């Protein structure tokens, strides 16, 4: 069954790879923006 | 119904489900982050200080994307190329597997991306010039 499933749907690995990359890209962007906010908050606390 | 049968019948559902998941995740994340950033900017302003430029830039970008800011001409041309390529690829895929029961999935994809390519071309030709 596994072999048949792979034979019929092997090409799905490409869109699935795209989906994984999209999620990773989104997570990376979110982390970078969170870092901007955290840095701004730290600056604000240091200046007080 | 076995897992293989179930998967063979409904594999295509993973794409719209993934799209919905990503869209929902993006909306909730952007909203929460924008609220945090705006609160922080308000605190800076209340204390008479200038907010960091990267924070202002981030909020401006979020606002622009929430407003559905118009992409540049280059972006529109790229959208047209991507959608046209996807449509051509899916159309070719449909042609090769048209005898199969599940070939309709390729046709739906080809038509949907074809319509998007035409829309992108329309915006490229008649849209507001940046």
Backbone of each chain as nested JSON, in Angstrom:
{
  "chains": [
    {"id": "A", "residues": [
      {"number": 1, "name": "UNK", "atoms": {"N": [0.824, -1.203, 0.0], "CA": [0.0, 0.0, 0.0], "C": [0.865, 1.263, 0.0]}},
      {"number": 2, "name": "UNK", "atoms": {"N": [1.91, 1.255, 0.838], "CA": [2.779, 2.438, 0.936], "C": [3.481, 2.709, -0.396]}},
      {"number": 3, "name": "UNK", "atoms": {"N": [3.925, 1.609, -1.033], "CA": [4.639, 1.759, -2.304], "C": [3.69, 2.32, -3.365]}},
      {"number": 4, "name": "UNK", "atoms": {"N": [2.475, 1.78, -3.385], "CA": [1.491, 2.261, -4.371], "C": [1.159, 3.738, -4.14]}},
      {"number": 5, "name": "UNK", "atoms": {"N": [0.988, 4.06, -2.864], "CA": [0.655, 5.447, -2.524], "C": [1.782, 6.376, -2.975]}},
      {"number": 6, "name": "UNK", "atoms": {"N": [3.02, 5.958, -2.726], "CA": [4.16, 6.789, -3.116], "C": [4.242, 6.901, -4.636]}},
      {"number": 7, "name": "UNK", "atoms": {"N": [4.005, 5.781, -5.327], "CA": [4.086, 5.783, -6.787], "C": [3.041, 6.739, -7.395]}},
      {"number": 8, "name": "UNK", "atoms": {"N": [1.858, 6.757, -6.8], "CA": [0.793, 7.604, -7.333], "C": [0.943, 9.079, -6.959]}},
      {"number": 9, "name": "UNK", "atoms": {"N": [1.551, 9.317, -5.797], "CA": [1.545, 10.699, -5.287], "C": [2.938, 11.255, -4.988]}},
      {"number": 10, "name": "UNK", "atoms": {"N": [3.989, 10.696, -5.605], "CA": [5.351, 11.166, -5.33], "C": [5.496, 12.645, -5.641]}},
      {"number": 11, "name": "UNK", "atoms": {"N": [4.78, 13.093, -6.673], "CA": [4.928, 14.48, -7.121], "C": [4.408, 15.478, -6.076]}},
      {"number": 12, "name": "UNK", "atoms": {"N": [3.607, 14.974, -5.122], "CA": [3.103, 15.867, -4.063], "C": [4.228, 16.4, -3.178]}},
      {"number": 13, "name": "UNK", "atoms": {"N": [5.398, 15.735, -3.235], "CA": [6.493, 16.209, -2.377], "C": [6.902, 17.636, -2.738]}},
      {"number": 14, "name": "UNK", "atoms": {"N": [6.699, 18.042, -4.007], "CA": [7.1, 19.388, -4.418], "C": [6.189, 20.463, -3.804]}},
      {"number": 15, "name": "UNK", "atoms": {"N": [4.865, 20.345, -3.975], "CA": [4.034, 21.364, -3.295], "C": [4.148, 21.297, -1.777]}},
      {"number": 16, "name": "UNK", "atoms": {"N": [4.348, 20.095, -1.227], "CA": [4.483, 19.993, 0.235], "C": [5.764, 20.706, 0.682]}},
      {"number": 17, "name": "UNK", "atoms": {"N": [6.83, 20.552, -0.113], "CA": [8.07, 21.274, 0.194], "C": [7.821, 22.791, 0.147]}},
      {"number": 18, "name": "UNK", "atoms": {"N": [7.054, 23.216, -0.852], "CA": [6.71, 24.632, -0.952], "C": [5.948, 25.115, 0.266]}},
      {"number": 19, "name": "UNK", "atoms": {"N": [5.018, 24.269, 0.736], "CA": [4.223, 24.645, 1.915], "C": [5.119, 24.759, 3.148]}},
      {"number": 20, "name": "UNK", "atoms": {"N": [6.031, 23.802, 3.294], "CA": [6.942, 23.831, 4.448], "C": [7.791, 25.099, 4.391]}},
      {"number": 21, "name": "UNK", "atoms": {"N": [8.288, 25.432, 3.184], "CA": [9.115, 26.628, 3.047], "C": [8.3, 27.891, 3.355]}},
      {"number": 22, "name": "UNK", "atoms": {"N": [7.028, 27.881, 2.948], "CA": [6.174, 29.043, 3.227], "C": [5.995, 29.225, 4.729]}},
      {"number": 23, "name": "UNK", "atoms": {"N": [5.754, 28.116, 5.433], "CA": [5.577, 28.196, 6.894], "C": [6.874, 28.66, 7.555]}},
      {"number": 24, "name": "UNK", "atoms": {"N": [8.002, 28.093, 7.102], "CA": [9.289, 28.488, 7.683], "C": [9.565, 29.969, 7.427]}},
      {"number": 25, "name": "UNK", "atoms": {"N": [9.276, 30.433, 6.219], "CA": [9.488, 31.843, 5.883], "C": [8.639, 32.752, 6.739]}},
      {"number": 26, "name": "UNK", "atoms": {"N": [7.394, 32.335, 6.938], "CA": [6.475, 33.129, 7.754], "C": [6.972, 33.184, 9.208]}},
      {"number": 27, "name": "UNK", "atoms": {"N": [7.437, 32.035, 9.708], "CA": [7.928, 31.976, 11.084], "C": [9.176, 32.84, 11.24]}},
      {"number": 28, "name": "UNK", "atoms": {"N": [10.056, 32.833, 10.22], "CA": [11.28, 33.625, 10.286], "C": [10.962, 35.122, 10.292]}},
      {"number": 29, "name": "UNK", "atoms": {"N": [10.009, 35.486, 9.442], "CA": [9.602, 36.895, 9.375], "C": [8.987, 37.336, 10.705]}},
      {"number": 30, "name": "UNK", "atoms": {"N": [8.157, 36.432, 11.283], "CA": [7.512, 36.755, 12.561], "C": [8.565, 36.92, 13.66]}},
      {"number": 31, "name": "UNK", "atoms": {"N": [9.583, 36.051, 13.641], "CA": [10.634, 36.125, 14.651], "C": [11.403, 37.442, 14.523]}},
      {"number": 32, "name": "UNK", "atoms": {"N": [11.676, 37.847, 13.266], "CA": [12.422, 39.092, 13.046], "C": [11.608, 40.289, 13.553]}},
      {"number": 33, "name": "UNK", "atoms": {"N": [10.305, 40.278, 13.294], "CA": [9.468, 41.406, 13.736], "C": [9.324, 41.413, 15.258]}},
      {"number": 34, "name": "UNK", "atoms": {"N": [9.233, 40.221, 15.845], "CA": [9.184, 40.141, 17.31], "C": [10.47, 40.698, 17.913]}},
      {"number": 35, "name": "UNK", "atoms": {"N": [11.566, 40.447, 17.23], "CA": [12.861, 40.926, 17.717], "C": [12.912, 42.46, 17.681]}},
      {"number": 36, "name": "UNK", "atoms": {"N": [12.343, 43.064, 16.628], "CA": [12.29, 44.537, 16.534], "C": [11.506, 45.098, 17.715]}},
      {"number": 37, "name": "UNK", "atoms": {"N": [10.381, 44.467, 18.017], "CA": [9.541, 44.937, 19.134], "C": [10.277, 44.773, 20.461]}},
      {"number": 38, "name": "UNK", "atoms": {"N": [10.924, 43.621, 20.625], "CA": [11.628, 43.356, 21.885], "C": [12.771, 44.351, 22.08]}},
      {"number": 39, "name": "UNK", "atoms": {"N": [13.486, 44.667, 20.978], "CA": [14.604, 45.609, 21.068], "C": [14.088, 47.012, 21.431]}},
      {"number": 40, "name": "UNK", "atoms": {"N": [12.987, 47.394, 20.817], "CA": [12.41, 48.712, 21.108], "C": [11.972, 48.774, 22.571]}},
      {"number": 41, "name": "UNK", "atoms": {"N": [11.414, 47.686, 23.068], "CA": [10.965, 47.664, 24.466], "C": [12.165, 47.754, 25.42]}},
      {"number": 42, "name": "UNK", "atoms": {"N": [13.23, 47.028, 25.076], "CA": [14.442, 47.073, 25.91], "C": [15.013, 48.488, 25.945]}},
      {"number": 43, "name": "UNK", "atoms": {"N": [15.053, 49.129, 24.751], "CA": [15.565, 50.508, 24.677], "C": [14.756, 51.438, 25.562]}},
      {"number": 44, "name": "UNK", "atoms": {"N": [13.44, 51.26, 25.493], "CA": [12.543, 52.105, 26.276], "C": [12.787, 51.902, 27.771]}},
      {"number": 45, "name": "UNK", "atoms": {"N": [12.957, 50.659, 28.18], "CA": [13.185, 50.366, 29.607], "C": [14.534, 50.903, 30.074]}},
      {"number": 46, "name": "UNK", "atoms": {"N": [15.53, 50.832, 29.188], "CA": [16.858, 51.325, 29.565], "C": [16.881, 52.84, 29.73]}},
      {"number": 47, "name": "UNK", "atoms": {"N": [16.075, 53.54, 28.893], "CA": [16.081, 55.016, 28.929], "C": [15.303, 55.56, 30.126]}},
      {"number": 48, "name": "UNK", "atoms": {"N": [14.46, 54.712, 30.736], "CA": [13.627, 55.208, 31.839], "C": [14.443, 55.432, 33.108]}}
    ]},
    {"id": "B", "residues": [
      {"number": 1, "name": "UNK", "atoms": {"N": [-13.493, 2.226, 4.268], "CA": [-12.547, 2.978, 3.43], "C": [-11.159, 2.991, 4.09]}},
      {"number": 2, "name": "UNK", "atoms": {"N": [-10.166, 2.548, 3.361], "CA": [-8.81, 2.531, 3.928], "C": [-8.211, 3.935, 3.835]}},
      {"number": 3, "name": "UNK", "atoms": {"N": [-7.056, 4.096, 4.501], "CA": [-6.381, 5.397, 4.451], "C": [-5.967, 5.732, 3.019]}},
      {"number": 4, "name": "UNK", "atoms": {"N": [-5.497, 4.693, 2.295], "CA": [-5.048, 4.919, 0.912], "C": [-6.202, 5.407, 0.04]}},
      {"number": 5, "name": "UNK", "atoms": {"N": [-7.363, 4.806, 0.211], "CA": [-8.53, 5.219, -0.574], "C": [-8.951, 6.645, -0.204]}},
      {"number": 6, "name": "UNK", "atoms": {"N": [-8.953, 6.877, 1.099], "CA": [-9.328, 8.212, 1.586], "C": [-8.374, 9.259, 1.023]}},
      {"number": 7, "name": "UNK", "atoms": {"N": [-7.064, 8.966, 1.091], "CA": [-6.062, 9.908, 0.61], "C": [-6.207, 10.127, -0.898]}},
      {"number": 8, "name": "UNK", "atoms": {"N": [-6.433, 9.017, -1.629], "CA": [-6.56, 9.122, -3.087], "C": [-7.764, 9.983, -3.474]}},
      {"number": 9, "name": "UNK", "atoms": {"N": [-8.803, 9.952, -2.654], "CA": [-10.007, 10.719, -2.992], "C": [-9.898, 12.189, -2.609]}},
      {"number": 10, "name": "UNK", "atoms": {"N": [-9.204, 12.451, -1.517], "CA": [-9.248, 13.823, -0.976], "C": [-7.887, 14.506, -0.835]}},
      {"number": 11, "name": "UNK", "atoms": {"N": [-6.839, 14.025, -1.516], "CA": [-5.506, 14.604, -1.353], "C": [-5.508, 16.094, -1.697]}},
      {"number": 12, "name": "UNK", "atoms": {"N": [-6.314, 16.471, -2.686], "CA": [-6.297, 17.858, -3.166], "C": [-6.801, 18.838, -2.11]}},
      {"number": 13, "name": "UNK", "atoms": {"N": [-7.543, 18.303, -1.113], "CA": [-8.055, 19.191, -0.061], "C": [-6.939, 19.813, 0.774]}},
      {"number": 14, "name": "UNK", "atoms": {"N": [-5.747, 19.184, 0.741], "CA": [-4.676, 19.719, 1.585], "C": [-4.291, 21.139, 1.16]}},
      {"number": 15, "name": "UNK", "atoms": {"N": [-4.479, 21.466, -0.133], "CA": [-4.074, 22.796, -0.605], "C": [-5.0, 23.902, -0.088]}},
      {"number": 16, "name": "UNK", "atoms": {"N": [-6.316, 23.775, -0.292], "CA": [-7.165, 24.838, 0.293], "C": [-7.092, 24.89, 1.808]}},
      {"number": 17, "name": "UNK", "atoms": {"N": [-6.954, 23.722, 2.47], "CA": [-6.865, 23.723, 3.941], "C": [-5.583, 24.437, 4.374]}},
      {"number": 18, "name": "UNK", "atoms": {"N": [-4.485, 24.152, 3.666], "CA": [-3.228, 24.815, 4.0], "C": [-3.348, 26.322, 3.772]}},
      {"number": 19, "name": "UNK", "atoms": {"N": [-3.99, 26.7, 2.657], "CA": [-4.167, 28.126, 2.361], "C": [-4.964, 28.822, 3.45]}},
      {"number": 20, "name": "UNK", "atoms": {"N": [-6.046, 28.169, 3.896], "CA": [-6.874, 28.766, 4.952], "C": [-6.081, 28.888, 6.253]}},
      {"number": 21, "name": "UNK", "atoms": {"N": [-5.327, 27.831, 6.567], "CA": [-4.516, 27.82, 7.792], "C": [-3.498, 28.962, 7.774]}},
      {"number": 22, "name": "UNK", "atoms": {"N": [-2.809, 29.093, 6.621], "CA": [-1.778, 30.119, 6.517], "C": [-2.389, 31.524, 6.599]}},
      {"number": 23, "name": "UNK", "atoms": {"N": [-3.53, 31.69, 5.926], "CA": [-4.187, 33.009, 5.945], "C": [-4.624, 33.361, 7.365]}},
      {"number": 24, "name": "UNK", "atoms": {"N": [-5.243, 32.392, 8.067], "CA": [-5.72, 32.656, 9.428], "C": [-4.538, 32.956, 10.354]}},
      {"number": 25, "name": "UNK", "atoms": {"N": [-3.466, 32.155, 10.213], "CA": [-2.288, 32.354, 11.053], "C": [-1.701, 33.746, 10.815]}},
      {"number": 26, "name": "UNK", "atoms": {"N": [-1.618, 34.144, 9.542], "CA": [-1.066, 35.45, 9.188], "C": [-1.883, 36.586, 9.769]}},
      {"number": 27, "name": "UNK", "atoms": {"N": [-3.196, 36.47, 9.667], "CA": [-4.069, 37.536, 10.17], "C": [-3.914, 37.685, 11.675]}},
      {"number": 28, "name": "UNK", "atoms": {"N": [-3.961, 36.56, 12.413], "CA": [-3.873, 36.635, 13.876], "C": [-2.504, 37.145, 14.329]}},
      {"number": 29, "name": "UNK", "atoms": {"N": [-1.445, 36.652, 13.668], "CA": [-0.093, 37.073, 14.042], "C": [0.104, 38.557, 13.776]}},
      {"number": 30, "name": "UNK", "atoms": {"N": [-0.299, 39.003, 12.576], "CA": [-0.119, 40.417, 12.212], "C": [-0.894, 41.327, 13.153]}},
      {"number": 31, "name": "UNK", "atoms": {"N": [-2.105, 40.89, 13.477], "CA": [-2.944, 41.713, 14.337], "C": [-2.311, 41.874, 15.719]}},
      {"number": 32, "name": "UNK", "atoms": {"N": [-1.877, 40.745, 16.287], "CA": [-1.276, 40.79, 17.627], "C": [-0.009, 41.632, 17.624]}},
      {"number": 33, "name": "UNK", "atoms": {"N": [0.811, 41.49, 16.583], "CA": [2.08, 42.218, 16.524], "C": [1.835, 43.718, 16.309]}},
      {"number": 34, "name": "UNK", "atoms": {"N": [0.866, 44.048, 15.458], "CA": [0.57, 45.461, 15.222], "C": [0.096, 46.131, 16.506]}},
      {"number": 35, "name": "UNK", "atoms": {"N": [-0.742, 45.414, 17.263], "CA": [-1.238, 45.978, 18.527], "C": [-0.077, 46.235, 19.486]}},
      {"number": 36, "name": "UNK", "atoms": {"N": [0.822, 45.266, 19.591], "CA": [1.987, 45.418, 20.475], "C": [2.837, 46.605, 20.037]}},
      {"number": 37, "name": "UNK", "atoms": {"N": [3.098, 46.696, 18.725], "CA": [3.949, 47.771, 18.191], "C": [3.305, 49.133, 18.425]}},
      {"number": 38, "name": "UNK", "atoms": {"N": [1.993, 49.221, 18.195], "CA": [1.31, 50.505, 18.393], "C": [1.338, 50.91, 19.858]}},
      {"number": 39, "name": "UNK", "atoms": {"N": [1.156, 49.938, 20.762], "CA": [1.233, 50.242, 22.198], "C": [2.611, 50.796, 22.562]}},
      {"number": 40, "name": "UNK", "atoms": {"N": [3.612, 50.166, 21.986], "CA": [4.984, 50.58, 22.265], "C": [5.245, 51.994, 21.735]}},
      {"number": 41, "name": "UNK", "atoms": {"N": [4.78, 52.267, 20.524], "CA": [4.947, 53.613, 19.94], "C": [4.224, 54.654, 20.8]}},
      {"number": 42, "name": "UNK", "atoms": {"N": [3.02, 54.286, 21.27], "CA": [2.261, 55.196, 22.121], "C": [3.053, 55.506, 23.401]}},
      {"number": 43, "name": "UNK", "atoms": {"N": [3.676, 54.482, 23.984], "CA": [4.465, 54.687, 25.2], "C": [5.632, 55.626, 24.925]}},
      {"number": 44, "name": "UNK", "atoms": {"N": [6.312, 55.414, 23.786], "CA": [7.423, 56.293, 23.407], "C": [6.942, 57.737, 23.304]}},
      {"number": 45, "name": "UNK", "atoms": {"N": [5.823, 57.928, 22.586], "CA": [5.308, 59.281, 22.35], "C": [4.877, 59.923, 23.661]}},
      {"number": 46, "name": "UNK", "atoms": {"N": [4.209, 59.141, 24.535], "CA": [3.765, 59.675, 25.829], "C": [4.937, 60.136, 26.687]}},
      {"number": 47, "name": "UNK", "atoms": {"N": [6.084, 59.479, 26.488], "CA": [7.263, 59.864, 27.268], "C": [8.086, 60.933, 26.551]}},
      {"number": 48, "name": "UNK", "atoms": {"N": [7.572, 61.413, 25.416], "CA": [8.266, 62.47, 24.675], "C": [9.512, 61.987, 23.968]}},
      {"number": 49, "name": "UNK", "atoms": {"N": [9.55, 60.7, 23.62], "CA": [10.736, 60.163, 22.937], "C": [10.371, 59.751, 21.519]}},
      {"number": 50, "name": "UNK", "atoms": {"N": [11.401, 59.708, 20.667], "CA": [11.169, 59.267, 19.284], "C": [11.204, 57.74, 19.224]}},
      {"number": 51, "name": "UNK", "atoms": {"N": [10.159, 57.126, 18.647], "CA": [10.186, 55.659, 18.5], "C": [11.292, 55.236, 17.533]}},
      {"number": 52, "name": "UNK", "atoms": {"N": [11.853, 54.045, 17.693], "CA": [12.899, 53.598, 16.769], "C": [12.357, 53.533, 15.336]}},
      {"number": 53, "name": "UNK", "atoms": {"N": [13.174, 53.981, 14.364], "CA": [12.685, 54.01, 12.97], "C": [12.263, 52.632, 12.443]}},
      {"number": 54, "name": "UNK", "atoms": {"N": [12.957, 51.568, 12.899], "CA": [12.591, 50.231, 12.373], "C": [11.204, 49.803, 12.864]}},
      {"number": 55, "name": "UNK", "atoms": {"N": [10.839, 50.296, 14.071], "CA": [9.501, 49.992, 14.593], "C": [8.432, 50.724, 13.774]}},
      {"number": 56, "name": "UNK", "atoms": {"N": [8.708, 51.985, 13.463], "CA": [7.768, 52.77, 12.645], "C": [7.63, 52.156, 11.249]}},
      {"number": 57, "name": "UNK", "atoms": {"N": [8.772, 51.732, 10.727], "CA": [8.769, 51.131, 9.391], "C": [7.944, 49.841, 9.381]}},
      {"number": 58, "name": "UNK", "atoms": {"N": [8.083, 49.056, 10.459], "CA": [7.34, 47.795, 10.562], "C": [5.832, 48.053, 10.592]}},
      {"number": 59, "name": "UNK", "atoms": {"N": [5.433, 49.032, 11.393], "CA": [4.003, 49.359, 11.488], "C": [3.495, 49.894, 10.145]}},
      {"number": 60, "name": "UNK", "atoms": {"N": [4.32, 50.718, 9.497], "CA": [3.91, 51.27, 8.192], "C": [3.729, 50.145, 7.179]}},
      {"number": 61, "name": "UNK", "atoms": {"N": [4.634, 49.177, 7.21], "CA": [4.53, 48.037, 6.28], "C": [3.278, 47.218, 6.56]}},
      {"number": 62, "name": "UNK", "atoms": {"N": [3.013, 46.986, 7.865], "CA": [1.815, 46.227, 8.238], "C": [0.554, 46.939, 7.761]}},
      {"number": 63, "name": "UNK", "atoms": {"N": [0.542, 48.275, 7.976], "CA": [-0.637, 49.054, 7.571], "C": [-0.82, 48.996, 6.065]}},
      {"number": 64, "name": "UNK", "atoms": {"N": [0.31, 49.077, 5.356], "CA": [0.263, 49.045, 3.89], "C": [-0.284, 47.698, 3.398]}},
      {"number": 65, "name": "UNK", "atoms": {"N": [0.202, 46.619, 4.018], "CA": [-0.262, 45.293, 3.561], "C": [-1.713, 45.053, 3.977]}},
      {"number": 66, "name": "UNK", "atoms": {"N": [-2.128, 45.599, 5.151], "CA": [-3.521, 45.437, 5.577], "C": [-4.458, 46.197, 4.642]}},
      {"number": 67, "name": "UNK", "atoms": {"N": [-3.94, 47.357, 4.128], "CA": [-4.744, 48.147, 3.217], "C": [-4.747, 47.55, 1.818]}},
      {"number": 68, "name": "UNK", "atoms": {"N": [-3.916, 46.519, 1.631], "CA": [-3.817, 45.915, 0.306], "C": [-3.094, 46.843, -0.635]}},
      {"number": 69, "name": "UNK", "atoms": {"N": [-1.984, 47.372, -0.169], "CA": [-1.21, 48.327, -0.948], "C": [-0.902, 47.821, -2.345]}},
      {"number": 70, "name": "UNK", "atoms": {"N": [-0.946, 48.738, -3.3], "CA": [-0.743, 48.332, -4.694], "C": [0.697, 47.9, -4.916]}},
      {"number": 71, "name": "UNK", "atoms": {"N": [0.915, 46.717, -5.502], "CA": [2.277, 46.286, -5.781], "C": [2.873, 47.118, -6.919]}},
      {"number": 72, "name": "UNK", "atoms": {"N": [4.196, 47.114, -7.004], "CA": [4.85, 47.877, -8.063], "C": [4.588, 47.216, -9.408]}},
      {"number": 73, "name": "UNK", "atoms": {"N": [4.957, 47.937, -10.471], "CA": [4.773, 47.401, -11.818], "C": [5.563, 46.109, -11.979]}},
      {"number": 74, "name": "UNK", "atoms": {"N": [6.751, 46.105, -11.406], "CA": [7.6, 44.913, -11.468], "C": [6.904, 43.739, -10.776]}},
      {"number": 75, "name": "UNK", "atoms": {"N": [6.283, 44.03, -9.617], "CA": [5.56, 42.979, -8.878], "C": [4.379, 42.439, -9.664]}},
      {"number": 76, "name": "UNK", "atoms": {"N": [3.673, 43.342, -10.344], "CA": [2.522, 42.902, -11.151], "C": [2.977, 42.041, -12.318]}},
      {"number": 77, "name": "UNK", "atoms": {"N": [4.073, 42.449, -12.942], "CA": [4.598, 41.665, -14.076], "C": [5.025, 40.281, -13.586]}},
      {"number": 78, "name": "UNK", "atoms": {"N": [5.643, 40.252, -12.41], "CA": [6.094, 38.979, -11.859], "C": [4.892, 38.092, -11.521]}},
      {"number": 79, "name": "UNK", "atoms": {"N": [3.832, 38.683, -10.972], "CA": [2.615, 37.915, -10.668], "C": [2.051, 37.295, -11.942]}},
      {"number": 80, "name": "UNK", "atoms": {"N": [2.037, 38.091, -13.009], "CA": [1.518, 37.573, -14.273], "C": [2.359, 36.381, -14.749]}},
      {"number": 81, "name": "UNK", "atoms": {"N": [3.668, 36.536, -14.678], "CA": [4.549, 35.453, -15.146], "C": [4.336, 34.19, -14.308]}},
      {"number": 82, "name": "UNK", "atoms": {"N": [4.263, 34.36, -12.982], "CA": [4.101, 33.194, -12.095], "C": [2.77, 32.486, -12.364]}},
      {"number": 83, "name": "UNK", "atoms": {"N": [1.694, 33.256, -12.428], "CA": [0.379, 32.636, -12.649], "C": [0.278, 32.001, -14.033]}},
      {"number": 84, "name": "UNK", "atoms": {"N": [0.865, 32.683, -15.02], "CA": [0.825, 32.12, -16.379], "C": [1.617, 30.816, -16.42]}},
      {"number": 85, "name": "UNK", "atoms": {"N": [2.77, 30.79, -15.755], "CA": [3.584, 29.567, -15.744], "C": [2.844, 28.443, -15.028]}},
      {"number": 86, "name": "UNK", "atoms": {"N": [2.21, 28.774, -13.898], "CA": [1.451, 27.754, -13.158], "C": [0.303, 27.217, -14.003]}},
      {"number": 87, "name": "UNK", "atoms": {"N": [-0.38, 28.126, -14.659], "CA": [-1.51, 27.716, -15.492], "C": [-1.041, 26.822, -16.63]}},
      {"number": 88, "name": "UNK", "atoms": {"N": [0.066, 27.208, -17.265], "CA": [0.593, 26.402, -18.369], "C": [1.017, 25.018, -17.865]}},
      {"number": 89, "name": "UNK", "atoms": {"N": [1.67, 24.993, -16.701], "CA": [2.122, 23.709, -16.146], "C": [0.951, 22.812, -15.788]}},
      {"number": 90, "name": "UNK", "atoms": {"N": [-0.035, 23.387, -15.125], "CA": [-1.199, 22.579, -14.731], "C": [-2.009, 22.152, -15.963]}},
      {"number": 91, "name": "UNK", "atoms": {"N": [-2.076, 23.042, -16.961], "CA": [-2.775, 22.692, -18.197], "C": [-2.083, 21.54, -18.911]}},
      {"number": 92, "name": "UNK", "atoms": {"N": [-0.754, 21.602, -18.93], "CA": [0.005, 20.509, -19.544], "C": [-0.201, 19.21, -18.766]}},
      {"number": 93, "name": "UNK", "atoms": {"N": [-0.195, 19.349, -17.429], "CA": [-0.451, 18.167, -16.586], "C": [-1.821, 17.566, -16.886]}},
      {"number": 94, "name": "UNK", "atoms": {"N": [-2.797, 18.437, -17.025], "CA": [-4.156, 17.952, -17.334], "C": [-4.171, 17.216, -18.669]}},
      {"number": 95, "name": "UNK", "atoms": {"N": [-3.465, 17.775, -19.659], "CA": [-3.457, 17.156, -20.986], "C": [-2.9, 15.731, -20.91]}},
      {"number": 96, "name": "UNK", "atoms": {"N": [-1.852, 15.548, -20.121], "CA": [-1.223, 14.227, -20.054], "C": [-2.037, 13.21, -19.251]}},
      {"number": 97, "name": "UNK", "atoms": {"N": [-2.808, 13.671, -18.279], "CA": [-3.526, 12.71, -17.415], "C": [-5.041, 12.823, -17.588]}},
      {"number": 98, "name": "UNK", "atoms": {"N": [-5.472, 13.433, -18.7], "CA": [-6.903, 13.738, -18.844], "C": [-7.798, 12.504, -18.803]}},
      {"number": 99, "name": "UNK", "atoms": {"N": [-7.228, 11.329, -19.027], "CA": [-8.051, 10.111, -19.011], "C": [-8.323, 9.629, -17.583]}},
      {"number": 100, "name": "UNK", "atoms": {"N": [-7.584, 10.145, -16.621], "CA": [-7.74, 9.68, -15.235], "C": [-8.961, 10.331, -14.578]}},
      {"number": 101, "name": "UNK", "atoms": {"N": [-9.467, 9.649, -13.534], "CA": [-10.635, 10.188, -12.822], "C": [-10.321, 11.507, -12.119]}},
      {"number": 102, "name": "UNK", "atoms": {"N": [-9.072, 11.624, -11.65], "CA": [-8.713, 12.778, -10.832], "C": [-8.126, 13.926, -11.655]}},
      {"number": 103, "name": "UNK", "atoms": {"N": [-8.216, 13.815, -12.981], "CA": [-7.627, 14.852, -13.84], "C": [-8.298, 16.21, -13.647]}},
      {"number": 104, "name": "UNK", "atoms": {"N": [-9.533, 16.184, -13.149], "CA": [-10.248, 17.451, -12.954], "C": [-9.48, 18.401, -12.033]}},
      {"number": 105, "name": "UNK", "atoms": {"N": [-8.708, 17.823, -11.093], "CA": [-7.959, 18.674, -10.15], "C": [-6.973, 19.558, -10.917]}},
      {"number": 106, "name": "UNK", "atoms": {"N": [-6.319, 19.0, -11.929], "CA": [-5.39, 19.784, -12.746], "C": [-6.144, 20.866, -13.52]}},
      {"number": 107, "name": "UNK", "atoms": {"N": [-7.3, 20.481, -14.047], "CA": [-8.082, 21.44, -14.837], "C": [-8.532, 22.619, -13.969]}},
      {"number": 108, "name": "UNK", "atoms": {"N": [-9.016, 22.287, -12.762], "CA": [-9.447, 23.356, -11.846], "C": [-8.279, 24.293, -11.548]}},
      {"number": 109, "name": "UNK", "atoms": {"N": [-7.119, 23.69, -11.246], "CA": [-5.928, 24.499, -10.955], "C": [-5.528, 25.354, -12.146]}},
      {"number": 110, "name": "UNK", "atoms": {"N": [-5.572, 24.751, -13.339], "CA": [-5.175, 25.488, -14.548], "C": [-6.12, 26.66, -14.805]}},
      {"number": 111, "name": "UNK", "atoms": {"N": [-7.42, 26.411, -14.639], "CA": [-8.391, 27.483, -14.886], "C": [-8.229, 28.592, -13.838]}},
      {"number": 112, "name": "UNK", "atoms": {"N": [-8.103, 28.186, -12.561], "CA": [-7.986, 29.188, -11.484], "C": [-6.737, 30.046, -11.679]}},
      {"number": 113, "name": "UNK", "atoms": {"N": [-5.596, 29.426, -11.939], "CA": [-4.365, 30.21, -12.114], "C": [-4.409, 31.002, -13.424]}},
      {"number": 114, "name": "UNK", "atoms": {"N": [-5.107, 30.461, -14.428], "CA": [-5.265, 31.194, -15.689], "C": [-6.053, 32.47, -15.481]}},
      {"number": 115, "name": "UNK", "atoms": {"N": [-7.125, 32.377, -14.705], "CA": [-7.926, 33.572, -14.409], "C": [-7.079, 34.586, -13.637]}},
      {"number": 116, "name": "UNK", "atoms": {"N": [-6.265, 34.083, -12.702], "CA": [-5.41, 34.997, -11.932], "C": [-4.36, 35.644, -12.831]}},
      {"number": 117, "name": "UNK", "atoms": {"N": [-3.84, 34.879, -13.793], "CA": [-2.86, 35.437, -14.738], "C": [-3.504, 36.54, -15.568]}},
      {"number": 118, "name": "UNK", "atoms": {"N": [-4.73, 36.319, -16.018], "CA": [-5.429, 37.339, -16.811], "C": [-5.668, 38.579, -15.953]}},
      {"number": 119, "name": "UNK", "atoms": {"N": [-6.047, 38.362, -14.688], "CA": [-6.252, 39.484, -13.766], "C": [-4.967, 40.269, -13.561]}},
      {"number": 120, "name": "UNK", "atoms": {"N": [-3.851, 39.547, -13.375], "CA": [-2.56, 40.219, -13.174], "C": [-2.168, 40.997, -14.423]}},
      {"number": 121, "name": "UNK", "atoms": {"N": [-2.451, 40.435, -15.594], "CA": [-2.135, 41.128, -16.849], "C": [-2.991, 42.393, -16.994]}},
      {"number": 122, "name": "UNK", "atoms": {"N": [-4.255, 42.26, -16.61], "CA": [-5.176, 43.396, -16.664], "C": [-4.655, 44.539, -15.782]}},
      {"number": 123, "name": "UNK", "atoms": {"N": [-4.236, 44.17, -14.545], "CA": [-3.706, 45.181, -13.619], "C": [-2.407, 45.785, -14.15]}},
      {"number": 124, "name": "UNK", "atoms": {"N": [-1.595, 44.95, -14.784], "CA": [-0.318, 45.425, -15.319], "C": [-0.544, 46.449, -16.427]}},
      {"number": 125, "name": "UNK", "atoms": {"N": [-1.531, 46.184, -17.275], "CA": [-1.768, 47.069, -18.428], "C": [-2.582, 48.301, -18.034]}},
      {"number": 126, "name": "UNK", "atoms": {"N": [-3.66, 48.063, -17.259], "CA": [-4.596, 49.161, -16.98], "C": [-4.496, 49.716, -15.561]}},
      {"number": 127, "name": "UNK", "atoms": {"N": [-3.689, 49.078, -14.698], "CA": [-3.595, 49.516, -13.302], "C": [-2.874, 50.841, -13.161]}},
      {"number": 128, "name": "UNK", "atoms": {"N": [-2.992, 51.424, -11.961], "CA": [-2.355, 52.716, -11.686], "C": [-0.839, 52.555, -11.793]}},
      {"number": 129, "name": "UNK", "atoms": {"N": [-0.207, 53.454, -12.532], "CA": [1.254, 53.398, -12.677], "C": [1.907, 53.979, -11.429]}},
      {"number": 130, "name": "UNK", "atoms": {"N": [2.945, 53.26, -10.928], "CA": [3.604, 53.75, -9.71], "C": [4.78, 54.654, -10.067]}}
    ]}
  ]
}
